[in-house]
Amino acid sequence: MTITIQVDYRLEDVDMNTCVVENICREDYPDFCDAYISYAEYTDGTPLTDVELEKLNDESGDWINQYCLEDGI
């Protein structure tokens, strides 16, 4: 039995300034393949659910990498 969960959100609705990126390891430079967003909020202040965070992480690899390069280390 497979359960499919539909996640309806727009990346534009996420306040990227609220993102908390974890597991930033200097040994992963320049890829930072283990880094991920552990917390984020919508622009209205509502926290993303675990399912929404998973989708955000899947869609935001370039943003995470750039964050790690500029702010994370």
C-alpha positions, 0 to 999 in steps of 0.5 A: 500500500502506497500513501501519497501526500500532496503538498500545496505550497509555493516557494515564493511564499516561504520567507527564506530569511527564517530558514535554519540550515543545519549539518554544515560541514567544512569537509563537504566544501564546496558541495555541502551535500549533508546540509539541510533546512531544518526550519522555515516559515511562510511569509505570514509566520506559519512554520512549515511542516516536516513534509513541506520542509522535505519538499523545500529541501528537495527544491532548494539545493542551490540556495542551501549551497549558496547559503553555506558558501556565504553565511554558513562557514 
